[in-house]
Amino acid sequence: MKQAIKISAWLLPVLFAVLIISCHTNSVPPSTELIKQLNLKRGDIISCGMADG
């Protein structure tokens, strides 16, 4: 039992550090050219609900 406590005493911080490092991404936002390639449709905004005012 004491050995399990010793193992968990160092295992939990190591797992936490690995989780933080693995979830950290230095991703760059997509360029304007990539967004234009999506060919998004543009037009009036339609909403479902009561109009303001």
Phi and psi in degrees as a GROMACS rama.xvg file:
@    title "Ramachandran Plot"
@    xaxis  label "Phi"
@    yaxis  label "Psi"
@TYPE xy
-64.9513  -34.5726  LYS-2
-68.216  -34.6935  GLN-3
-65.1822  -37.228  ALA-4
-67.7522  -39.7137  ILE-5
-64.3068  -41.9189  LYS-6
-64.9956  -45.2796  ILE-7
-68.6097  -24.2979  SER-8
-65.5614  -32.2908  ALA-9
-104.209  -23.0744  TRP-10
-71.6917  -41.3515  LEU-11
-63.0359  -47.8844  LEU-12
-62.8723  -35.3849  PRO-13
-66.249  -43.899  VAL-14
-64.2157  -38.1258  LEU-15
-64.3899  -43.2448  PHE-16
-63.6443  -41.6704  ALA-17
-64.0127  -40.2706  VAL-18
-63.1579  -44.129  LEU-19
-64.1864  -44.3869  ILE-20
-67.3015  -41.4231  ILE-21
-73.0644  -27.0332  SER-22
-88.0468  -9.30839  CYS-23
-82.1598  119.686  HIS-24
-122.846  143.042  THR-25
-106.666  51.0401  ASN-26
-74.9988  145.723  SER-27
-96.9659  136.384  VAL-28
-62.1362  153.529  PRO-29
-63.5722  147.257  PRO-30
-74.8858  163.12  SER-31
-60.7901  -36.4849  THR-32
-63.2281  -42.0402  GLU-33
-65.8481  -37.8736  LEU-34
-66.4207  -39.8098  ILE-35
-65.0321  -29.913  LYS-36
-68.2166  -15.75  GLN-37
-73.0378  -17.8673  LEU-38
52.4589  52.9672  ASN-39
-69.2225  139.081  LEU-40
-76.413  142.552  LYS-41
-121.091  145.915  ARG-42
171.806  -163.583  GLY-43
-66.4582  148.432  ASP-44
-88.6011  128.659  ILE-45
-111.335  127.925  ILE-46
-123.281  153.251  SER-47
-102.465  109.483  CYS-48
150.62  -177.892  GLY-49
-74.7555  142.694  MET-50
-73.7474  143.733  ALA-51
-73.1167  138.956  ASP-52
